[in-house]
Amino acid sequence: MTLELGSWRWIRKNPAQLFNRLGIFNPIKAHRTRRVLRRHPSFFDFLTRAAFSSRRWLPSDDFREQVRRRARALASRRRGLSADMSRT
């Protein structure tokens, strides 16, 4: 998540961070973590509220299965269409 919230700047300042297994996704220095938490409180509040109220916005089992079937049908149609186009 912090990659989108400022890690590119940190990587520019410290390119060795790229070679750390967790460094590309997480700020290595503690003050950088605090900065992200300080600069994005409304975003983190939104994520927290969304996670705790997932029953309100996640689709029910029946509707989820219906959407999944429609998505798979659409994907298979698109794959068939792209296969037809590559043959011409």
Contacts in CASP RR format, 6 or more apart in sequence:
PFRMAT RR
TARGET T0000
AUTHOR 0000-0000-0000
METHOD contacts of the structure
MODEL  1
MTLELGSWRWIRKNPAQLFNRLGIFNPIKAHRTRRVLRRHPSFFDFLTRA
AFSSRRWLPSDDFREQVRRRARALASRRRGLSADMSRT
1 25 0 8 1.000
2 25 0 8 1.000
2 26 0 8 1.000
2 27 0 8 1.000
2 33 0 8 1.000
2 36 0 8 1.000
3 24 0 8 1.000
3 25 0 8 1.000
5 36 0 8 1.000
5 39 0 8 1.000
5 40 0 8 1.000
5 43 0 8 1.000
6 36 0 8 1.000
7 23 0 8 1.000
7 24 0 8 1.000
7 25 0 8 1.000
7 26 0 8 1.000
7 27 0 8 1.000
10 17 0 8 1.000
10 27 0 8 1.000
10 28 0 8 1.000
10 29 0 8 1.000
10 32 0 8 1.000
11 17 0 8 1.000
11 18 0 8 1.000
11 24 0 8 1.000
14 28 0 8 1.000
17 23 0 8 1.000
17 24 0 8 1.000
17 28 0 8 1.000
18 24 0 8 1.000
20 28 0 8 1.000
26 33 0 8 1.000
27 33 0 8 1.000
27 35 0 8 1.000
27 36 0 8 1.000
37 44 0 8 1.000
50 57 0 8 1.000
58 64 0 8 1.000
59 67 0 8 1.000
END
